[in-house]
Amino acid sequence: MVLRNILIIATSSGLPLFHKEFVNAISQPRLIGSLLTAIMNYSVETTTMPLAYIELSNISVAIVKDEITQLCCALFYDRVDGPSFGKLVAAQILHSFLDEYSGELATSGHNLGVFNGFDSRIAPAVRSSVRPVLVRLKTHRSQGIQHLILVAEDSIIQVGGDADQLAITANVQTLLQFASEVLSHRDDDCTHVVLDGPPNGCRMLLWRIQRAVLIALVNKSVPQERYRGAIQDALKILTKIFKITLNNRLTVSARSM
């Protein structure tokens, strides 16, 4: 799970406004921007459907376009991470770029140097992918998931009802720490805890994800089979997000072209 390159492209001209490399440098970003723009236009002209994803032998390219500004984010990343992961992260990166430079983008012509500062916004943009994952999980059709809280080192994200966030997170951190200390005697670690409420109440599920903890309050009357798959899918994506944000390659210098 490695991000390789990011291109923010003005599709009206094929010009990359911003380029960041993580692993292997793109030798000709302007050429790649023009080629991707040509493929996107050809896709719409021949099928009336926009290009969203390209899969190569080892690398995938997720493409997300904003129709108002005609900017797109092309995210190059490991193929094994799949289309949905790439689309999610690319959308958050593009949203962050548009939010950061809405004033500059409103003017005709661009001084590309002004976009250099977006380098520091990439890690927060990737981390912001967490909330859409939780929102999608909360609205799963099983209707068994009532509340979700993700506790990270520097933030708490809550999706759902009015659970006592402070009380839950304080007790959960203590519980996981205690469980890990007990299991450490067996050279093991605590990654998942289940707390059962009364028969007609809720069940609390906890997972450790890297340096974060996901807490889910679920309705005990809803069979676990209805939502277990959705939770596992969300856990996989959240694990990828946190591994990427902990990867020091996010601090590699960016280039605007």
C-alpha positions as CSV (number, residue, x, y, z in Angstrom):
1,M,0.0,0.0,0.0
2,V,2.2,2.8,-1.4
3,L,1.2,6.1,-3.0
4,R,3.6,6.6,-5.9
5,N,2.7,9.9,-7.6
6,I,0.0,12.6,-7.5
7,L,-0.8,14.9,-10.5
8,I,-3.3,17.7,-10.3
9,I,-4.1,18.5,-13.9
10,A,-6.0,21.3,-15.7
11,T,-7.9,19.1,-18.2
12,S,-8.7,22.2,-20.4
13,S,-5.0,22.2,-21.3
14,G,-3.5,19.0,-19.9
15,L,-1.1,21.1,-17.8
16,P,-0.1,19.7,-14.4
17,L,-0.6,22.4,-11.8
18,F,1.0,20.3,-9.1
19,H,3.1,17.1,-9.0
20,K,4.3,15.1,-6.1
21,E,6.5,12.0,-6.3
22,F,6.7,9.4,-3.5
23,V,8.6,6.4,-5.0
24,N,9.5,6.7,-8.7
25,A,9.7,10.0,-10.3
26,I,7.6,10.7,-13.5
27,S,10.2,11.8,-15.9
28,Q,7.8,14.0,-18.0
29,P,4.9,15.1,-15.9
30,R,3.6,17.5,-18.6
31,L,3.6,14.7,-21.2
32,I,1.7,12.4,-18.7
33,G,-0.8,15.1,-18.0
34,S,-1.4,15.7,-21.7
35,L,-1.8,11.9,-22.3
36,L,-4.2,11.4,-19.5
37,T,-6.3,14.4,-20.6
38,A,-6.4,13.0,-24.2
39,I,-7.5,9.6,-22.9
40,M,-10.2,11.2,-20.7
41,N,-11.5,13.2,-23.6
42,Y,-11.5,10.2,-25.9
43,S,-13.4,8.2,-23.3
44,V,-16.2,10.7,-23.1
45,E,-16.3,11.2,-26.9
46,T,-16.6,7.5,-27.6
47,T,-18.5,6.1,-24.7
48,T,-20.1,9.2,-23.1
49,M,-18.6,7.9,-19.8
50,P,-15.7,9.6,-18.0
51,L,-12.4,7.7,-17.4
52,A,-12.1,6.8,-13.7
53,Y,-9.5,4.1,-13.3
54,I,-6.5,2.6,-15.2
55,E,-4.9,-0.7,-14.1
56,L,-1.4,-1.7,-15.2
57,S,0.6,-4.8,-14.1
58,N,1.8,-3.3,-10.8
59,I,0.4,0.2,-10.7
60,S,-3.1,1.7,-10.8
61,V,-4.2,5.2,-11.6
62,A,-7.4,6.6,-10.0
63,I,-8.8,9.7,-11.7
64,V,-11.2,12.0,-10.1
65,K,-12.4,15.1,-11.9
66,D,-14.2,18.3,-10.7
67,E,-16.6,19.3,-13.5
68,I,-16.8,23.0,-12.4
69,T,-13.1,23.8,-12.3
70,Q,-12.2,21.1,-14.9
71,L,-9.4,20.0,-12.7
72,C,-8.6,16.3,-12.0
73,C,-6.5,14.4,-9.6
74,A,-4.6,11.4,-11.0
75,L,-3.3,9.2,-8.2
76,F,-0.7,6.6,-9.0
77,Y,-0.5,3.8,-6.4
78,D,-0.1,0.0,-5.9
79,R,-2.5,-2.0,-7.9
80,V,-3.2,-4.4,-5.0
81,D,-5.0,-1.6,-3.2
82,G,-7.9,-1.7,-5.6
83,P,-10.1,0.9,-7.4
84,S,-12.3,2.0,-4.4
85,F,-9.3,2.9,-2.3
86,G,-7.7,5.0,-5.0
87,K,-10.9,6.8,-5.8
88,L,-11.5,7.7,-2.2
89,V,-8.0,9.1,-1.6
90,A,-7.9,10.9,-4.9
91,A,-11.2,12.6,-4.2
92,Q,-10.1,13.8,-0.9
93,I,-6.8,15.2,-2.3
94,L,-8.6,17.0,-5.1
95,H,-11.2,18.4,-2.6
96,S,-8.4,19.7,-0.4
97,F,-6.6,21.3,-3.4
98,L,-9.7,23.1,-4.5
99,D,-10.5,24.3,-1.0
100,E,-6.9,25.6,-0.6
101,Y,-6.6,27.4,-3.9
102,S,-10.2,28.4,-4.8
103,G,-9.1,32.1,-5.1
104,E,-6.1,31.4,-7.3
105,L,-8.1,29.1,-9.5
106,A,-10.7,31.7,-10.1
107,T,-8.2,34.0,-11.9
108,S,-7.2,33.5,-15.5
109,G,-3.8,32.1,-16.0
110,H,-1.9,30.5,-13.1
111,N,1.5,31.2,-11.5
112,L,2.3,27.5,-10.8
113,G,4.6,28.4,-8.0
114,V,1.7,29.3,-5.7
115,F,0.7,25.6,-5.6
116,N,4.0,24.5,-4.1
117,G,2.5,24.9,-0.6
118,F,0.1,22.1,-1.2
119,D,2.8,19.6,-0.3
120,S,2.0,20.1,3.4
121,R,-1.7,19.5,2.8
122,I,-1.4,16.0,1.3
123,A,-1.0,14.1,4.6
124,P,-4.1,15.8,6.2
125,A,-6.0,15.2,2.9
126,V,-5.3,11.5,3.1
127,R,-6.3,11.4,6.7
128,S,-9.5,13.1,5.9
129,S,-10.5,10.0,3.9
130,V,-11.3,8.4,7.3
131,R,-14.6,10.2,7.7
132,P,-16.2,9.1,4.4
133,V,-15.3,5.5,5.3
134,L,-17.1,5.8,8.6
135,V,-20.1,7.6,7.1
136,R,-20.5,4.9,4.5
137,L,-20.2,2.2,7.1
138,K,-22.8,3.9,9.4
139,T,-25.3,4.1,6.6
140,H,-24.9,0.4,5.6
141,R,-28.2,-1.2,4.6
142,S,-28.1,-3.7,7.6
143,Q,-29.0,-0.8,9.9
144,G,-27.2,-2.6,12.7
145,I,-24.5,-0.1,13.2
146,Q,-25.7,2.7,15.5
147,H,-22.6,4.7,16.3
148,L,-19.0,4.9,15.3
149,I,-16.0,6.6,17.0
150,L,-12.5,6.6,15.7
151,V,-9.9,7.7,18.3
152,A,-6.5,8.7,16.8
153,E,-3.5,10.3,18.5
154,D,-4.6,13.8,17.7
155,S,-8.3,13.6,16.9
156,I,-11.6,11.9,17.6
157,I,-14.0,11.3,14.7
158,Q,-17.6,10.5,15.6
159,V,-20.4,9.4,13.3
160,G,-23.9,8.5,14.6
161,G,-25.9,9.4,17.7
162,D,-25.2,11.2,21.0
163,A,-23.0,8.6,22.7
164,D,-20.9,9.9,25.6
165,Q,-17.7,10.3,23.6
166,L,-15.4,11.3,26.4
167,A,-16.5,8.5,28.8
168,I,-16.3,5.9,26.1
169,T,-12.9,6.8,24.7
170,A,-11.4,7.2,28.2
171,N,-12.6,3.7,29.3
172,V,-11.7,2.1,25.9
173,Q,-8.1,3.3,26.0
174,T,-7.7,1.9,29.5
175,L,-9.3,-1.4,28.5
176,L,-7.1,-1.9,25.5
177,Q,-4.0,-1.0,27.4
178,F,-4.9,-3.5,30.2
179,A,-5.7,-6.3,27.6
180,S,-2.4,-5.7,25.8
181,E,-0.5,-5.8,29.1
182,V,-2.1,-9.2,30.0
183,L,-1.5,-10.6,26.5
184,S,2.1,-9.3,26.4
185,H,3.0,-12.2,28.8
186,R,2.1,-14.5,26.0
187,D,4.0,-12.5,23.4
188,D,0.7,-11.3,21.9
189,D,-1.2,-8.0,21.5
190,C,-4.8,-7.0,21.8
191,T,-6.4,-6.0,18.4
192,H,-10.1,-6.7,18.9
193,V,-12.4,-6.5,21.9
194,V,-16.2,-7.2,22.2
195,L,-18.3,-5.9,25.1
196,D,-21.8,-7.3,25.4
197,G,-24.7,-5.2,26.7
198,P,-28.2,-6.4,27.8
199,P,-30.1,-8.7,25.5
200,N,-32.1,-5.9,24.0
201,G,-29.3,-3.3,24.1
202,C,-26.1,-2.7,22.2
203,R,-22.8,-4.5,21.7
204,M,-19.6,-2.5,21.6
205,L,-16.9,-3.7,19.2
206,L,-13.3,-2.3,19.3
207,W,-10.5,-2.7,16.9
208,R,-6.9,-1.4,17.2
209,I,-5.8,0.1,13.8
210,Q,-2.2,1.1,13.9
211,R,-2.1,3.9,16.5
212,A,-5.9,4.4,16.4
213,V,-8.9,2.6,17.8
214,L,-12.3,2.1,16.0
215,I,-15.3,1.8,18.3
216,A,-18.6,0.5,16.9
217,L,-21.9,0.4,18.8
218,V,-24.2,-2.2,17.1
219,N,-27.7,-3.3,17.7
220,K,-27.7,-6.8,19.2
221,S,-31.0,-7.7,17.6
222,V,-29.5,-7.4,14.2
223,P,-27.5,-10.6,13.1
224,Q,-23.8,-9.9,12.9
225,E,-23.7,-11.5,9.4
226,R,-25.5,-8.5,8.1
227,Y,-22.8,-6.0,8.9
228,R,-19.7,-8.0,9.5
229,G,-18.5,-7.9,5.9
230,A,-19.0,-4.1,5.7
231,I,-17.0,-3.6,8.9
232,Q,-14.1,-5.8,7.6
233,D,-14.0,-3.9,4.4
234,A,-13.9,-0.6,6.3
235,L,-11.1,-1.9,8.5
236,K,-9.0,-2.8,5.5
237,I,-9.3,0.7,4.0
238,L,-8.7,2.4,7.4
239,T,-5.6,0.3,7.9
240,K,-4.3,1.4,4.5
241,I,-5.0,5.1,5.3
242,F,-3.2,5.0,8.6
243,K,-0.2,3.1,7.2
244,I,0.2,5.7,4.4
245,T,0.0,8.6,6.8
246,L,2.6,7.1,9.0
247,N,4.9,6.5,6.0
248,N,7.6,9.1,6.0
249,R,7.5,9.3,2.2
250,L,4.6,11.8,2.7
251,T,7.3,14.3,3.6
252,V,9.2,14.0,0.3
253,S,9.3,17.3,-1.5
254,A,6.8,18.2,-4.1
255,R,7.1,19.9,-7.5
256,S,4.7,22.1,-9.3
257,M,5.3,22.1,-13.0
